């Protein structure tokens, strides 16, 4: 991996020490150019006309994203963001009063809220599998719950927003396949950070965003939908004229492929940017990306663990590129502000971002530091020195 070349292709590296790829990463030049060229085309000839003229480039975006996930374009739908993809997927599940939705204690906050909304509105029973001692979901307990409760859906966040934990989604996928249970994986933090193969995971849905470790633009996401879901007629609760055809006054017909989960209105420049971000990641290789990012995160955890006023919070058998920590006497938001004033980007989380996990850890929030493969060891040292200066 040619780090100098990568940093030269990343304009943001000249401006800041960016340690917030779990929030929104820095885009490479080619992604920026893909987005800008389409918006310039729209400004020149019109929005509908630009979509038509860029049809080949848009088709390539589907190709690149499908390769990123180890699937085909038939199974890919684009969306405005990961939550839109997640909601479209979960809305297709035919819940009834008493249906069980099985999840984990570490699922993303928005997902947890949506589960509770299903419980309040439709009488869905939300069950959370317990944690293992080392962190992460207890796989033995998860398997027992799947077998005993026969959930309508199992939904798991691959990498939580509040932790470096990497859940064993492949093991859970094997359990769901064995019991013929629908399986939804939130891959917001894993896509672009590590290799992802939806067939190996065994999921029916995989939702993701472009803006995080994939290094794409904000305002763009995508959804994988399995062949068995499509063949079984699952569709979002509210399809529109892109996802279905109105073939008679009282009859509509869903699209045959995953596009039944799309809606008509798209910022096609962002779709093209997402496709270019996927191509860029594939060209570098997801395994080298993972190895570099995880090595940096492990180095940072070591640096922070040596600090007597800092507590590293990450727990789990496998830890990824997100590092979370608490600092005695400092609210995360104040640390973020002070670091940003010194040209270092991080983010802070409050209790309401991970209410179960943070209560168990006995904290009110965390400082989240998320390096990526374009960062350097020197930048991590600069961050730690700045943190020392602030808390001293």
N, C-alpha and C positions, 0 to 999 in steps of 0.2 A: 504494500500500500504506500503510494507516494504522497506523504503528508504535505510536503511543500506544494505540490501540484493541487491537491485537494483544497488547501487553504487559499491558494491563489485563485481558485475557482469559486471561492466563497467570500463575497465582498464584505459581509458582516464581520469577518474575522479581523478586519482592519479597524473596526470601530469599537468593538467590545470584547470582553471575555465572556462568551456566551455559555452559561452552564444551566440552561433552561430548555433543553430539547424535549423534556417530558411535557413542557407547556407548548411551546412553538419553536421549532428549530430554525436554523439559518438556511435559507434557500441557496442552492448553487446557481451560478450565472445562467446555465442553460434552462433551468426552471423559470427563472425570472424572465428570460427572453421569450419562452413559450407563452407565458401569460401576457406579457406586454404586446407581443406580435398579434395575438388574437384580438385584444382590446383595440389596438390600432387598426386592425382590419375592420372591426365593427364600426369604428369611428369613420372609416373611409367609405365603406360601401353599405353599412346597415347590418343590424344584428342577425336577421334571418338569412341574409345573403352571405354573411361571414360564416355562419354555421354550414351552409351548403358548400361554400368554397373550401372550407377546412375539413370536409368530410373524411378525407384520408387520414389526416392527423388525429382527428377524434377517434377514428377506428383503431389507430395505433395505440391510443391511450387505453382502450379496452384490452388490447393485446398485451401491453406491458404489465398492467395490473393483474391480469389473469396469470401471467407467468410468475409474477411475484408470489402468488398464492398457490401455485401448482395446480391450476385448473384451466378452464376454457372460457372464452368470451361469452358463451352461452349462459354461464353461471355468475356473471358479474353485472351488478347494477351500480350506477353512480348516484350520489346524493349530495345534499348541501353540507352535511357534516356527519360525524359518526353517530350522534344521537338520533338523527333522522333515519339512518340505516337501522339502528338498534330498534327504534320504535316501529318502523315498518315491519321488521322481522317479528317482533313480539306481538304486533297487532294481527298477524296472520294465524296465530295459534288459536285454536277453537276452545277457549276456556269456557267453563260452566261453573256455577256455584259449587264449591267444594273441590274444584280442581286444584292440584298441588303444583306449585312452582318451587323447584328446589334450587337453591343457590348457596353462596358462601358468606362468611362474615366479612370478607374483604372485597366484595363487589363494589364497583364504582358508585359514588354517591347518587348520581342521576338515575342509575339503574335501580338502586335500592328504593328511591322515591317512586319510580314507575311501578315497581312490584307492589308497593303499598297502595298506590292508586288503583291497581287491579284488585287488590283485596277489598278496598272500600267500595268500589263501584260494582264489582262483579262477584264478590264473595270468594275470590281465589285465596287459597291457603298458602302463605309464604313460609317456607321452611329453610332454615340456614344450617348447613352441615357444620359441625364443630371443627375447631382447629387442631392440628397435630401439635405435639409438644415443641417440635423444632420450628414451628411456623408453617403456614400454608394449610390448606384444607386437609383434614384427616381422610385419606382415601378409603380406608376400611369402613369408616362411618358413612362416607358418601355412597359407597357401593351398597351397604345395608339399607340405607334410606331409599335408594333407587329401587331396590328389590321389594322393599316392604310397602312403600307409598305409591309406586307406579306414577311418578309425576307426569303431568302433561308436558312440562318443559323443564330441562335443566339448563340454567344460565350461569356462566362463569366468566369473570374477568381474568384474562390471561396474565396481565401484569397490573396490579392496582395502581391508582394514581398516588396513593399515600405511602408507598413502600417499594423497596427494590425486589420484593418477592416475585418469583416467576412460578406460577401455578402449573402443576402437571396436567395440562389440559388433554394430553394424549391418553393418559390413563383413564381419565373421566370419559373421554370419547369412546374408548373400548367398552366401558360399562354401559353407556347409553346404547351403543349398537347392539350389544348382547341382549338388551331388554327392549329394543325397538322404541327408544325414547327420543323425542326431539331434543336437539342440543344446540344452544346458542352461545358463541364465544365472542366476548368483547375484546378485540385485538388492538385497541387504540394505541397502547403503549408498546406493543410487541412488533407491530408492522414497521419495517425499516430498521429495527434494532437487532433483529435476529432472523434466522431462516424460519419461514412459516409455510407449512404444507397442509392444506385443509384436508386432504385425503388421509394423511398421517394422523392429524388431530381427530378426524372422524366426526367433525361437526356438520350440522345442517345449515347453520348460518354463521357467518363471521363478519362482524362489523368493524370498520376502521376509519381513521381520519388521515388526511394528507399532511397536516401541519406539524406533527410531532417528529418522531425519529425518522420518518420517511423523508422529511425535509421538503415537503410540498407546500403549496399555498394554503392560507386559512380559508375557510368557507367551502371546503370540498371534502367529501368522504365517499366511501363505497361499501358495498355489501356483497358477500358471497352467498349464494343460495344453492343447495345441493340438488342433484338430479332427482332424488327421491321426493324432496319437498315439491319440486315443480311438477313431477309426474302425479303426485297426490292431490294437486289442485289447490295447494295453499297459496294465498294471495294477501296483500295488505288490506286492512279494514276499509281504507278509503282510496281505491285506485283512481287515477284520472285518465285522460285521453291518451297519454303516452303508454300507460300500463295496461290499457284495455281498449277494445273496439266496441262501440255502441252499434250493435248489428240489427236491433229491432226496438220498437218503442219501449219494451219492458225487458230487454235482454242485452247483456254485454258479454264480451268474450275476452278473458285475460290473455295477455301476450304469452307465447309459448315458453319464453326464456325468462331469465332473471329481470329483464326490463319491465316485467309487470310490477316490480317494486320501485320503479322510477316514476318521477313526475315530469310534466312537460317543461317547466321552467328551469333552465340551467345557465350558470355562468360558464360557458364552454371554454373560455380562456383558463379557468381554474381546473376544469377537467383535463385540458391539454397539459397544464402544469403538473397535475397529479401523474399523468402518464409519463411525463419526462422525469419526474422524481423517481418513479418506479424503474424506468430504464437506467437511470444513473446508479441507483442502488444495485441493480442486477449486474451492471458492468463492473462495479467495484467488488461485488460478491458479498452475500449476506453473512457468510461465515467469517471472513476477515473483519467485516463491520462489527459483528457481535464480539469477536475476540478482542478487538481494539477497545471498544466501548466498555466492555465488562472489566478489562484489565485496568482502565483508567478509574472506573468506579471502585474497584477493589483497592487500588492505591489510595484513593481519596478516603475510603473508610478507615484505612490504616492511619493516615495522617490525622484524621479527626479523633480516632480512638486514643491517640497519644495525648490528647488535650484534656486537661482535668476538668474543664467547665463545659465540655461538649459530650453529649451522649448520642451515639449512633443507634438508630431505632430499628434498622432493617433486620428481619428474621425470616428464615426459610432455608430449605435444603439447597435451593438454587437462587442466587441473587443476580439481578440484571444491572442496568446502567443508571438506575435511579437511586440516589442516596438521600436518606432522610435523617435528620438529627434535631435534637433540642439543645438549647443553650441556656444555662442557668441565668435567670434574671432578665431574659430578653424575649419579647414577643416576636414571632417569626416575621410579621409584617414590618416591624421596625428594623430588623436585620436586613430584610430585602431592600428597604429604602436606603439604608446606609451603604450597602454593597453597590447598589445601582449608582449612587453618587460617586462611587469610585470606579465606575465603568465595568462592573461585574454583574451579570444577569443571573438571578436565581428566582425562586418563588417561595411564598409562604403559604402554609395551609392552616386552617382553623379547625376547632373541634368538630364543626358541622360538616367538614369535608370527609370525615371518616369516623363517625361518632362511636362505632363499636370498637374499632381498632385502637383509637386514641384513648378511650376509656380504659381498655384493658392495659394499655401501656402507662396509664396514669399521667397523661399530658394533655394540654389544651390545644396543641398544634405542633407543626414541625417546619423546619427550614428544609426545602427540597432542592437538592443540587443534582443536576442531571447532565453530566458530560456526554459527548458523543465522539465518534472516531476522529473528527477534525480538531478536537482539543489537544492540548499538549500537557505534559507533566509540569512544565514551567507555569502554565496557567493555573493549574491546581495549587501549586505552591504559592502563587500570587494571591489566590483566593484565601488560602489558609492564613497567610500573613495579614491580609486585610481583615479577616475575621478576628485575629488576635488584636489588631489595632482597635477595632470597634468595641470589643467586649472588655478591653483593658481600661 
